[in-house]
Amino acid sequence: MENFPIQIGENIRKIRRERGFSLEQMAEATGVSKAMIGQIERGDSNPTVAILWKIANGLKVSFSSLIEKPRHQVSITHYKDVQPVLEDDGNYIVYPIFPFDPFKKWESYRVEMKPGCSYKNDGHPPGVEEYISVISGKIALQIADETYELQEGSSIRFAADSGHQYVNSSDGQAVCHMVIYYGNE
């Protein structure tokens, strides 16, 4: 763990830059001095748990996000290598391709629906959006009182805070790619 202070500093600097904060703005948001934040970012100081909690709380990020090792710049996932989640006796299959990322606030799925399959969602919290692209088959998407017919090559984006239902309206399997963006929850 000899590079631990450097890793913490890199994580904090990355978050600060992603938010467009100066050191002064960072100090204001967290209650940690500008000098201390600078020392942490350079790896010159190994912050205490209390300081890390102040930074995490001030930035509204998880404590672990400040100390975790960076992910690789490239990540390849094949849906067949992912443990699927089954619903409706295996008629609705969800492959979590890229799980929720707290920094980016989104997650990505491959969804397979057998003929006649229907899946209902009562709605997500306000600010959540869904992005769906149909890869094969046809899907009827019911949002509140409206129905949208989507076929291979079609994509849709919608505010997902109201009830919505996916129905495979084709004779064969329907497959889509879904991204859920959690916005400003």
C-alpha positions in Angstrom: 0.0 0.0 0.0 3.0 2.3 -0.4 1.2 4.2 -3.3 -2.0 4.6 -1.3 -1.7 8.4 -0.7 -0.9 8.9 -4.4 -4.0 6.9 -5.4 -6.2 9.0 -3.0 -4.7 12.2 -4.4 -5.3 11.1 -8.0 -8.9 10.2 -7.2 -9.6 13.5 -5.5 -8.0 15.5 -8.2 -10.0 13.6 -10.9 -13.3 14.3 -9.1 -12.3 18.0 -8.6 -11.5 18.4 -12.3 -14.6 16.6 -13.4 -16.6 19.1 -11.5 -14.6 22.0 -12.7 -13.7 23.1 -9.1 -10.6 25.2 -8.3 -8.8 24.2 -5.1 -10.6 27.1 -3.4 -14.0 25.8 -4.5 -13.1 22.3 -3.4 -12.1 23.7 0.1 -15.4 25.5 0.3 -17.5 22.5 -0.6 -15.6 20.1 1.7 -14.5 22.2 4.7 -10.9 20.9 4.2 -8.3 23.6 3.6 -7.0 24.5 0.2 -3.5 23.7 1.3 -4.5 20.3 2.7 -6.3 19.4 -0.5 -3.3 20.4 -2.6 -1.0 18.2 -0.4 -3.4 15.3 -0.7 -3.6 15.6 -4.5 0.2 15.7 -4.8 0.5 12.6 -2.6 2.5 14.6 0.0 0.0 13.9 2.7 -1.7 10.7 3.8 -5.2 12.0 4.9 -6.9 10.7 8.0 -10.2 8.9 7.8 -11.9 12.0 9.2 -10.5 14.2 6.4 -11.6 11.7 3.8 -15.1 11.6 5.2 -15.3 15.4 5.1 -14.2 15.3 1.5 -16.7 12.5 0.6 -19.6 14.2 2.4 -18.8 17.6 0.9 -18.7 16.2 -2.6 -21.6 13.8 -2.0 -19.6 10.8 -3.2 -18.9 7.5 -1.5 -15.9 7.1 0.8 -14.7 4.1 -1.2 -14.6 6.2 -4.4 -11.8 8.2 -2.9 -9.6 5.2 -2.1 -10.3 2.7 -4.9 -7.9 1.8 -7.6 -8.7 3.2 -11.1 -10.5 1.0 -13.5 -8.8 0.1 -16.8 -9.4 2.6 -19.6 -10.8 -0.1 -21.8 -13.3 -2.6 -20.6 -14.8 -5.3 -22.9 -17.8 -7.3 -21.8 -19.7 -9.9 -23.7 -23.3 -10.5 -22.6 -22.8 -14.3 -22.7 -20.2 -13.9 -19.9 -22.6 -11.9 -17.6 -24.9 -13.6 -15.2 -28.4 -12.8 -16.5 -31.4 -11.8 -14.3 -34.5 -13.8 -15.2 -38.1 -12.5 -14.9 -41.4 -14.0 -15.9 -40.1 -17.7 -16.0 -37.2 -16.7 -18.2 -39.3 -14.8 -20.8 -37.7 -11.5 -19.8 -33.9 -11.8 -19.5 -31.7 -8.9 -18.4 -27.9 -9.0 -18.9 -26.2 -6.2 -16.8 -23.5 -5.3 -19.2 -22.1 -2.3 -17.3 -23.4 -2.0 -13.8 -24.2 1.3 -12.2 -21.3 3.8 -12.1 -21.8 6.4 -9.3 -19.6 9.0 -11.1 -21.3 8.7 -14.5 -24.8 7.9 -13.0 -25.8 5.3 -15.6 -26.0 1.5 -16.2 -26.3 -0.5 -19.3 -28.2 -3.7 -20.1 -29.0 -6.1 -22.9 -32.7 -7.2 -22.7 -34.1 -10.2 -24.4 -37.9 -10.8 -24.5 -39.5 -14.0 -25.8 -42.6 -13.8 -28.0 -45.6 -12.4 -26.1 -43.5 -11.3 -23.1 -44.6 -8.3 -21.2 -42.7 -6.5 -18.4 -44.1 -3.6 -16.4 -42.1 -1.0 -14.4 -44.0 1.2 -11.9 -41.6 4.0 -12.5 -38.2 5.2 -11.3 -37.5 8.2 -9.1 -37.7 11.7 -10.7 -34.8 12.6 -12.9 -34.3 9.0 -14.2 -34.2 8.6 -18.0 -34.2 5.4 -20.1 -32.6 5.0 -23.5 -33.6 2.0 -25.5 -32.4 0.8 -28.9 -34.1 -2.2 -30.5 -31.5 -4.6 -31.9 -34.0 -7.2 -33.3 -37.7 -7.8 -33.2 -40.4 -5.3 -32.2 -41.3 -3.8 -28.9 -44.4 -1.9 -28.0 -43.4 0.6 -25.2 -46.3 1.9 -23.2 -45.6 5.1 -21.2 -48.6 6.3 -19.2 -51.4 6.4 -21.8 -49.2 6.4 -25.0 -47.9 3.4 -26.9 -44.7 3.6 -29.0 -44.0 0.9 -31.6 -40.3 0.3 -31.9 -38.7 -2.0 -34.4 -35.2 -3.1 -35.3 -33.0 0.0 -35.6 -35.4 2.2 -33.6 -34.3 4.1 -30.4 -36.2 6.0 -27.8 -35.4 8.2 -24.8 -37.9 9.0 -22.1 -38.4 10.3 -18.6 -38.9 7.0 -16.7 -40.5 8.4 -13.5 -44.0 7.2 -14.6 -45.2 3.7 -15.1 -44.1 2.0 -18.4 -44.4 -1.4 -19.9 -42.4 -3.3 -22.5 -44.3 -5.8 -24.7 -42.7 -8.0 -27.3 -45.0 -7.4 -30.2 -43.2 -9.7 -32.7 -43.5 -13.4 -33.5 -39.8 -14.0 -32.5 -37.5 -12.9 -29.8 -37.1 -9.1 -29.3 -33.7 -7.8 -28.2 -32.8 -4.3 -27.1 -30.0 -2.4 -25.5 -31.0 -0.3 -22.5 -29.2 2.5 -20.7 -30.6 3.9 -17.5 -29.4 7.4 -16.5 -30.0 8.4 -12.9 -29.6 12.2 -13.5 -30.0 14.4 -10.5 -31.6 11.9 -8.1 
